[in-house]
Structure formats: C-alpha cells, structure tokens
Amino acid sequence: MIQRGGRKEGQAPDRTDEDGRMELPAEIESSLCECGGIAGLIARLPPEEVVEEAVSTFRALADPLRLKILTLLAIQPLCVCVILAVLGIADSRLSYHLSILKNAGLIIGEQSGNWIIYRLTEDGERVRGLLPGKKE
C-alpha cells in the first residue's frame, strides 16, 4: 500500500536534503561523526559467525524448561536422574532439551561410571546472571 509521499506502509520517510545527504537530529549527527559515521557503525558490528552464536544461545535460553535446567546446573552439576526427579518430565523430553543446551555450548555432559554428569560450560557460566531464582 502506498501512502502519501510515495512510500510504502511501514517504510521510513525519506529524510534527505537537496544534496541527497541524510538529515539527522543534531545529537545523533554529532555522535555518529565521533564513531566514524555509517562506515564506523558497520565496522563495529560483530562478524556474522559471532551473531549466529549469540542467536543460538538466545534460542536455547528462550524455553522455560531449558532455563530451569540451567538454573539447576548453576546450583551444582547433576545427573539425568536428579534433573528428571526435579522437573518431572519424560526422559525423551529431557534428552531433547539437554541436546539443545549442549549444541548451544551452554552445558557439557561427562561420563562418570554409569552416569552422565551435566554441568555448565564457561559459556553457561556467563549466562548465569540471567537465570531466574536465588543468586548464591
């Protein structure tokens, strides 16, 4: 749908002067110049692989059950049987969520005899402050 001014709905209005330069609020223009302009902002963006890692982490954190699992592991390393007893979910469901957390690099499972003990990784420790619950 075209609105007045020839722009499509949802499209930002054209904010350029007669010379084709972008018109900006004074405080934005000043700080933008200090950081090197548009090119300076672009140069400060993280590489695509870093963005993808962050997306993976945020997706892993975007589930209530996975947040509970991380919160439990922030208290102490645990085996599957304890996590199952606390959460009261099916083995297959826990396995699915543990897999997502492992793939995101937030937890690691280490074999200890007949058990696999799960603990937070270094990346998992970094998100500890975002987890719900009491802070020890």
N, C-alpha and C positions, 0 to 999 in steps of 0.2 A: 504494500500500500504506500503510495507516495503522499507525503504531507506537503504543506506549504514550504516553499524554498527548494523543491525538487529533491528532498531527501526521503529515504525510506524510513518507515516506522522503526524506532529503536536505534537508528543511526545518529551519531553525534552531529550537531550542527557544524557547518563549515566555519572555522574561526581563523581565517587568514586575512591579511591586509591586502592592499592593492599590489604589493610586490610579491605576493604569494607566501609571505612568511607567516608562521603560526602566531596568533595573538594569544598571550598568556597573562594571567594575573601577575602583578609585579613581584610578589614574594616567590612564586613558582619560577618565574623567569630568572630571578636572582640566584636562587639555589640551584637551578638547572645549569646555569653558567658555571657555578662553582664546582659542579661534579663533571664538567666536560660536555654538557649538552646531551642530546639524544644519544650520540655515539658513546658518551661516558656511561649513560644508564645501561645501554646494551652491553658494554664491556663488563659491567658489574653483575650481569645475570650469570647464574651458575651454568656450567655445561649441562647438556641435555641428560647425560647419564646420572648426574647428581640429582637433577629434578626427578628423574624416574625412580631413583632410590627413595627419595622423600615421598613420592606418590605411593610406592609400595608400603612404606612404613605407615602412612596415614590411612591407607586402606586396611591394613592389619589392625590398626587401632580403632577402626570405625565399626566395631561389633562389641556389644555388651559382654558376651561370653569371653571373647579374647581379652577384653580389659580385666575381667575377673581373673582369668588365668594369669595374666601378667602381674596383677596385684598379689595373687598368692605367691608367685615366684619371686616377687620383690621382698616378701617376708622371709622366704627361705627356699632352697632347692627342694623339689618334691618329685616323688614317683607318680606314675599314672594312677595307681590305685587310690592314693590320697586325693588327687585332683578330682577323680570320679566321685569319691565319697563326699567331698565338699560341694561339688556342683550338682550332683545327682542327675547326670546326663548319660546317654548311651556311649559305649566305647567308640563306636564309629563316628559319632558327632565330635567327641573329644579329639580323636585322631585327625579329623578334618581341620579343626581349629589349631591344633598343635602344628600341623603341616604348614598352614598359612603363616603362623608366627615364626617357624623355622625358616621358611622361604624369604621372609622379610628380614631375617638376620637378627631377630629380637630375642630368640631363645636357642638353646642347644640342648640336645639330649645325649647323655654319656652313659654307656653300658657299665653297670656295676653288678656283677654276678648275674642274677636272673632279672634284674630290674634295669629300667632306663630312668636315670635321674635327670630331670629338666631343671635348668637354671637360666637366668637372664644372661645374655651376652653383654659385651661392652656397649653395643647399641641399645640393648634393652635397658641397661642401667641409665643411659642418657635420657630415656623417656620416663623414668621412674617418677619424676616430679609431676608428670601429667596424669599419673594414675590416681583413681579415686581411693578414698579410705584414709586411715590414720597414717600420719607420717612418723616413722620411728626415728 
